Amino acid sequence: MVINMQEKEIINKIKEILDNMKPYLQMDGGDIEFIKYEDKYVYIKLSGACAHCGYQDLTIKDGIEEMLKSEIPEIEGVINVEL
């Protein structure tokens, strides 16, 4: 897969935003990892307490996804992958 300059900029911005969110998730015993950006979707992996939390969907939709979309309009959604 060839990544153009615009996609590189988007990926760097995604990583920056996720890095800024990490301390809040880590305070509750969880963590987040960037997996990839593909076809306007961000793939992440929640781990620790976040991986099995009942509020996982809320955290993704109303927290992570909203923050990313507000900063990067190209993003259509966030998908949590379980590796």
N, C-alpha and C positions, 0 to 999 in steps of 0.2 A: 504494500500500500504506500503510495506516494503522499507525503504530507506537504502541502504548500505553505507559504509564509503566513497567510492569514490563519490557517489551522494551527500552526505553531504558536502564534500569538494567543489564540483562543485557549489552547492547552496550557500555556504558561499562566494565563489569567485564572483559569479553572484551578490549577494547582495552588496559586497564591490565595485564592478565596478559601479553598479547602484547608490550607495550612492555617489560615486565620480562624477557622471554625474548630480545629482540632482541640485547642485547650478547653473549650466548653464541653465537648464530648468526653474528653479525658477526665474532667472533674467528676463525671458520673461513672467512670470506669469503662468508658467505651473509646472507640477510635474510628477513624475513617481513612480509607486508602483510595487514591485515584487509580483506576484500572485503565480506562481509555476514553477517548472522545471519538465517536463514529456516527455518521448520518444524523448529526445534530442532537445526539443523546450522549449524556455523560454516564459512564459506567463506574460505579464505586463499590467498595466492599466495606460494610460496617463490621466491626469486630468488638470483642470484649462484651461489656454489658449491653451495648447497642445491638449486637447481633441477635439477641433473643428478647429484646425489650418489646412489650406490648404497644409501645408508642412509636415503633420503628417507622411505620408508614407515615405517621404524622410528622416525624422528624425529617423524613425524606421530602415529602410533598410541601409542607408548610414552612420548613426551615431551609434545608439544603437547596432544594429546587428553586424556591422563591428567591433566595439570595443570588444564586447563579443566574437565573433569568433576569433579575433586575440589573445585574452588571453586564451580562452578555446576552443580548436579545436573540442571537442566533440559536441558542439552546432551546430545544423543545421539551426535554424531560431528563429525569435522572432515573437510572436503573441500578438497583442494588443486586450485585451478583454474589452468589455463595460459591466460593471456590473450594 
